[in-house]
Amino acid sequence: MFTLSGVVGPSPTTPSPSSPPPPTTECPADVIFVVDESGSIGSTNFDLVKSFLSQLVSRLDIDRGNTRVGIVTFSSDVETTINLNAHSSVASLRSAISSLGYAGDTTNTAAALAYVRTTMLTAAAGDRSNVPNVVVVLTDGGSGDTSATRVSNFAVKFIRC
C-alpha cells in the first residue's frame, strides 16, 4: 500500500533534490484523483492541491508501469484532465499536473463521480481490468447535491498485496 510520509515537505513547489526514490511495489493500481476546482476552493488552495498531487505521484511506482494515474477536475462541469494511459513517467505526469488550470464555479461532485464510473473506468481511458481501481476525491466537502454523492459501505474496499 502507499504511505503519505514525506509527501508534503518544506517547499510545496519544489521537491528536495535528495528525495528518496519512489518505493517499488508489486501491487499495481489504477489511481484516479477527482479534483475539486470550484469557487469555494479558490486559486491559492487549488495551487496547493496541485503541489500535493505532484509530490504524491512522485512517490508512486509509475515509471515501472505498476501504477497508472488519471485526473478528473470538476466544478459545475467535469473534464478528463489526464487519462490513466496518458503518462508513463513521473516527470511527464508532474509536468501535466503543473499545467492544470483553475476554473471556479459551483461544486458538482455527483457528476464528477458519475463521470469516473462511466468514462474513466474504461479501457479507452486506460483502465486495466486486471488491477484494482482507487478513486481519491480531493474537495472541500461542499457538494452541490450531498444526497447524490453519498458513498455506500459496499463501495469502499481495501486492497491487500
C-alpha positions in Angstrom: 0.0 0.0 0.0 1.1 3.6 -0.3 2.2 5.9 2.5 2.0 9.7 2.7 5.0 10.2 4.9 7.3 12.7 3.4 4.9 13.7 0.7 4.5 17.3 1.8 7.9 18.8 2.5 9.2 22.2 3.5 8.9 23.6 -0.1 5.4 22.9 -1.6 6.5 23.7 -5.1 9.9 22.1 -5.4 10.8 18.6 -4.2 14.1 18.1 -2.4 16.8 17.0 -4.8 17.8 14.4 -2.2 14.3 12.8 -2.1 14.5 9.1 -1.8 13.4 7.2 -5.0 9.8 6.0 -5.1 9.2 2.7 -3.5 8.7 -0.2 -5.8 5.6 -2.2 -5.4 4.2 -5.4 -6.8 0.8 -4.1 -6.1 -0.4 -2.4 -9.3 -3.2 0.0 -9.2 -5.1 2.5 -11.4 -5.5 5.6 -9.3 -7.9 8.4 -10.3 -7.8 11.7 -8.5 -11.0 13.6 -8.7 -10.1 17.2 -8.0 -12.5 20.0 -7.0 -11.8 23.3 -8.8 -15.0 25.0 -7.7 -15.2 28.6 -6.5 -15.1 27.6 -2.8 -11.6 26.1 -3.3 -10.1 29.3 -4.6 -7.0 29.5 -6.8 -4.5 29.6 -3.9 -5.8 26.3 -2.4 -6.0 24.8 -5.9 -2.3 25.5 -6.3 -1.7 23.7 -3.0 -3.7 20.7 -4.3 -1.5 20.7 -7.4 1.6 20.8 -5.3 0.4 18.0 -3.1 -0.5 15.8 -6.2 2.8 16.5 -7.8 4.7 15.4 -4.7 2.4 12.4 -4.1 2.7 11.0 -7.6 6.5 11.2 -7.4 6.2 8.5 -4.7 4.1 6.1 -6.8 5.6 3.3 -8.9 4.6 5.0 -12.3 7.9 4.6 -14.2 7.8 0.8 -14.0 4.2 0.7 -15.1 2.7 -0.7 -11.8 0.7 2.5 -11.1 -1.3 4.5 -13.6 -2.7 7.9 -12.6 -5.7 9.7 -14.0 -7.0 13.1 -13.0 -10.5 14.5 -13.4 -11.2 18.1 -12.5 -14.7 19.4 -11.7 -16.7 22.4 -10.7 -20.1 22.9 -12.4 -18.6 20.9 -15.4 -16.5 17.8 -15.4 -13.5 17.1 -17.6 -10.8 14.5 -18.0 -7.6 16.3 -17.4 -5.4 13.2 -17.6 -6.4 9.7 -18.7 -4.9 6.7 -17.0 -2.8 5.8 -20.0 -1.6 9.4 -20.9 1.6 9.4 -18.8 4.0 6.6 -18.2 6.7 8.6 -16.3 6.6 10.6 -13.2 8.3 13.5 -14.9 5.7 13.7 -17.6 2.8 13.4 -15.1 4.2 16.1 -12.8 4.5 18.4 -15.8 0.9 17.8 -16.7 -0.2 18.5 -13.1 1.7 21.8 -13.0 -0.2 22.9 -16.1 -3.7 22.3 -14.6 -5.9 25.4 -14.7 -8.4 26.6 -12.2 -12.0 27.2 -13.3 -14.1 28.2 -10.2 -17.9 27.9 -10.2 -20.3 25.5 -8.4 -19.4 22.1 -7.0 -21.0 19.2 -9.0 -19.4 16.3 -7.2 -22.1 13.9 -8.2 -21.4 14.5 -11.9 -17.7 14.0 -11.3 -18.2 10.6 -9.6 -20.6 9.5 -12.4 -18.0 10.6 -15.0 -15.4 8.5 -13.3 -17.6 5.4 -13.3 -18.8 5.8 -16.9 -15.7 7.4 -18.7 -12.5 7.0 -16.6 -13.0 3.4 -15.5 -13.0 2.1 -19.1 -10.3 0.5 -21.3 -10.5 3.5 -23.6 -9.3 5.8 -20.8 -6.5 3.3 -19.8 -8.2 1.4 -17.1 -6.7 -2.1 -16.7 -9.3 -4.8 -15.9 -6.8 -6.9 -14.0 -5.7 -4.3 -11.4 -7.6 -2.6 -8.6 -9.0 0.9 -9.1 -8.5 3.5 -6.5 -10.6 6.7 -6.6 -9.5 9.6 -4.4 -11.7 12.7 -4.2 -10.0 15.9 -3.2 -12.6 18.5 -2.2 -13.6 21.0 0.5 -16.7 18.8 1.1 -19.2 21.4 -0.1 -21.1 19.3 -2.7 -23.9 20.9 -4.5 -26.0 17.7 -4.0 -25.0 15.8 -0.9 -27.6 13.0 -1.3 -26.2 12.2 -4.8 -22.6 12.0 -3.6 -23.0 9.6 -0.7 -20.8 6.5 -0.9 -22.3 3.3 0.2 -20.3 1.0 2.5 -20.2 -1.6 -0.3 -18.3 0.9 -2.5 -15.4 1.0 -0.1 -12.9 -1.8 -0.4 -9.4 -2.3 0.9 -6.6 -3.5 -1.3 -4.2 -6.1 0.0 -1.0 -7.0 -1.8 
